[in-house]
Amino acid sequence: MNTTEFRLYQPNDAEAVAEIYNSAAPGHRAISAEQARFWEETRDPKCRNARWVKEADGQVVAYGEYSQWTLMFHPRKFNLEITVLPAWQRQGLGTALYRHLEDALQPFDPLSLSAWVLESYPHWLRFYQERGFREEMRVSESALDVIAFDFAPYEGHQQQVEAKGFRIATYQELEADPQRDRKVYELEDDLSRDVPQPDPYTSTSLEYFQARILRNPDFLPDAYFLMLHGDEYVGMSNFWRSTTPHHLQQGLTGVRRAYRRRGIALALKLFGLRYAKERGTTHIRTENAVGNESMLAINRRLGFVPLPVWIGLKKRLKEEE
């Protein structure tokens, strides 16, 4: 098999790419073809991106891409993703795709390359380590059994928070607020600055936030919970639709700095758990940076069970100016 002949990704490859992604790490956060198309269609125009696929025996069996992240944007830093169907692994496809991406990136004079791998797939970790990548950070994935969750130890917590002048409302319930989208955007932008990540946070625009988040096919307006203090949006926690039946994906939970240590994050989490339980959700999955001890502590207290860790790797090619 000639492993050096790749072609550029086409929109009708979305189903094949989703299948490869899901089969390469079964049991972890899966994507749908609809999601794959949406992420392609709403990429930030300032971020460079290109993807190639490999066809064999009439099917797409692997893909490789370079990309840049809007929320950690640097014009000379790139993330790599190389994924191969299990039946086609260890045949040189990953190596050929890596070389192809390296060559394609040369005109941009990159400063660094990043990649993410699951610790439960040591062969992919070795793949990148052998090419000069070193660990930068870890993200803990965990899951909660909603059916078994007991609210009794937390009885009255939300009422105690509300007695201090706070209230919880959903994005959907705040439709009458003409500044709702801007307030949500500014809140998430503020909270995102404190989320541990491998490169400095960079803001985006309100318009991009609306297109990428609020119009996302997996966005749940009645599961986007906001803590209000008067007219100010001071905290959030949210769920996203999952491809796994009866599951929900936990999104960002956070509180503005001036309002922390008042039990707001826990109140939001408990409110979300009631939402999930009432709708027959069986499991919630979430991700947290290993260094984010305050949120990890809340999740452990609620009973989230750790899953294999995602390892963030980086290869530094040149010194930053």
N, C-alpha and C positions, 0 to 999 in steps of 0.2 A: 504494500500500500504506500502510495506517495503521500507523505505527511506534510509536504511543503506547499501544496496547492490549496489555498483558502480563498473564499470569496466574501465580499462584503455582506453584512447582514441586510436582509430585506424585511419589511413589515410582516410578510406572510410566514416568517420564521419564528414568530412569537410563541406559537404553541410548542415547537420543537425546543426552543431555548428554555421555556418553562419546564418542560419534561426533563431536560438534562439537569437543570438546576435542582429540581426536586429529587431526582434519582441519585444525585451525587451525595446528598446528605439526608437520607430518609429519616423521618421522625422529627425534623426541625422545621423552622418556619418555611412553609411552602409558598410559592407564588403561582398565580394563574396567568393564562395567556392575556387576559384582559388587563391585569396589572402590568405585565411586561410591556404591552402596547402603550399604556398610559404613561409609564415612566419615560419611555422613548419620546412620546409626543410632547411632554411637558418639560423636557430638559431646559435648563437655563442656557440661553444662547451664548453667554460668555464662557461657558465650560466646554472645553474640547472633549470629544468623545468619538470613538470609532470601534466597531465590533466586526470580527470576521468569524465565519463558521467553516466547519469541515464536513463535507458530505462523503459518505461511503455506503455502498450497497443501497443507494437510493434514499438514504435518510441523513439528517443532520446528527452527527455523533459527538461534536465538540464545538466549543466557541471560546474565543478570547477577546478581551476588550481592554482599552484604556479609557479612563474617564477622569473628570475633575468634579469635586463636590462643591456645590454652591455655598454650603455653610462652613466650609474650610477652604475657601478658594485661594489658590495661588497659581499664577499663570504658568509656573514651571514645576509644579508638583502634580503627580498623577497616581491614580489607583489602578491596579491591575486585577482582572478577574479571569481566571482560566478554569474551565469546567469541562470534564470529559465523561461521557456515559461510562458506568462501571465496566461494562463488557469490552470497552475500547481503551481502558487505561493500561499503562505500562507497555505501550507500543510506540512511544516516542512522540505522541501527539502533543502532550503538555510542553515538552521541550521545544518542539517546532513552533508552537503558538507563542511561547515566551520569546523566542528569537525573532519571530515576526513582529511582535509588539515592540521589542527593543529597537528594531530597525525603523519601524513606523514613527517612533518617538524622537529619533535623532534630530529632525529639523527643529524641534522645540527646545533643544538643549536642556533637558530636565535636570532639576536639582535632586529629586528623590522619587522613588517608586514605593508604593504601599500595597499591601495585600492582607486579606483576612482569611484565616483557616480555623476549623474546629479542632480542638485538642484531641478529639476522638478519631481524627484522621491523620495519624503521624506521618504517613507517606507524603501528604501535601505539605506538612510543616518542614520535612526534610527537603522537599523539592525547592522551597524558597530559601531555606537556610544554606543549601549548597550553592546558591546563586548570590549570596552575600546579604540576604535579608536578616535583620535582627529584631527581636521582640521589642515593641514599643508600649503596648498596653494590653489589658485583658478586659473582656466584657462578659459578665456572668448572665447566662440565660437561666430562668427558673420558671416553675409552673405551680399553680395552686389548684387543689381539688375544691371546687366551689360547693359541690354537694355536701362535702364533709365539714365545711367551714361553720364554726360556732360563733354567733354574734354575742352570746351572753357576756363574755369578759369585757365587751366594749359598750354595754348598755349605758345610754345617756351621754356618750362622748360627743355626738353631733350636737345635742342640745346645749352642752356646756360651751361649745364653740359659738353657737348661734347666740347664746346669752351675752356674748362679748360684742355683738353688733355685726356679726357675719351671717351670710346666707348663701346657700348653694342653688345655682340655676344652671340649666343646660343651654348649650348654644341655641337649640331650637326654641326654648322658652324666651330667649332674649331678642327675638326677631324684631320687636318694636323699638329697640334701641338703634337709632340711625348710625351710631358710631361703633356698633358691635364688632364688625370685622376688623376695624382699625384697633380697637382695644384688645381683641384677642391676638392680633398680629404683634402688637407692642408687648403684650404679656409674654407670649412665647419667645419673642426675640430677647427679652430681658432674662427669662429663665434659662434660655439656651446658652447664655454666656457663662453660666456656672456648671454646665454639664461637662465632665471630663472627656476630652477627646485628644487624638494624637497631634493635631495642628490647631493653631489659633482660630477661634470662631470668627466668621464674617457674616454680617447681616445681609439680608436680601430685601426685596421690595414688597410692599403690600400686595401689589398685583401678582407677583410670583407666588406669594403665600396663598392668595385666594385660589389661584389656578392649581397649584400643586397639592395643597392641603384641603381647603374647603370644598373643592370640586372633585376631590379624589373619589373614585368609585367605592372605596372602602371606608370613607368617612361616614361616621354615624352621628348625625346632629343631636340625637337624643341621648348619646353616650359621651358627649363632650362636656364634661362637668367643670363649672367655673365657680370659684369662691369670690363673692362680692362683699365689699365693705363700702356701704353707701353706693355711689355710682362707679367706684373703682373696681377693676378686675385685679384681684391680688393673688390668686392661686388657680391651678388647674390640674385635672387628671382626666384621662380619656381612654376609651376603647376604640379599637379598629376591627372591622370585619375580618374574620379569618377564613382561609380556604378549608379548614377542618371543621366539619359540622359540630355545632354546640360548643365551639371554642371562641374565645375573644383574645385579641392581641392588645396588651396594655401599652399605651403610648406614654407621652411625657407626663410626669407628675412633678409639680414644683410649686414653690411659694416665693413671692418677692421677698428680698432680704429683710425689709423693714417689718415683715409680718411673720417671720419664722419663730419657731419654738413656742407656738400657741396651739399646737394640735391640729392645725389646718390640713396638713398633708394626710394625716391619719383619717380625719373626718371625710376628706374627699375619697380616699381609698375605700372606706366603709360604705359610703354612699354608692360608689361604683359596684361594690360587691352585692349590695341589695338589688341594684339594677340587674346585675348578671344572674342572680339567683331567681328573681322573678321571671326571667325570660328563659329559664331552662338551660342556662349555660353550665357545662360540666367542668371546664377547665379554663384558666386564664394563664397566658404566658407573657413574660416580660423580659426585658434586657436591661442591665445596669452595669456601668463601668465598675470594675473591681475596687477602684479607689473611692467610689461614691458611698462612703460608709453610712451616712445618715439614711439614705433611701434603702440600702441593703438591710439595715437594721429594722426598718419598718416592715419590709417584705418578710424577713425571717420571723418577726413577731407574728405576722399574719399567717405564717405557715407555708410560704413559698418554698418549694423543694429545688435545690440546685440541679441544673443540667450541665452537660459539657460546655466548657468555656470557649468563647471565640478569642483567638489570639491575633492581635494587630501587629503586623510586621512592616518594617521599613528598610529600604536600601538607600543609603545616602550616596549620591553620585558626585556631588560637588558641595563645597562649603557655601552656606548662604551669606549673602552680602549684608 
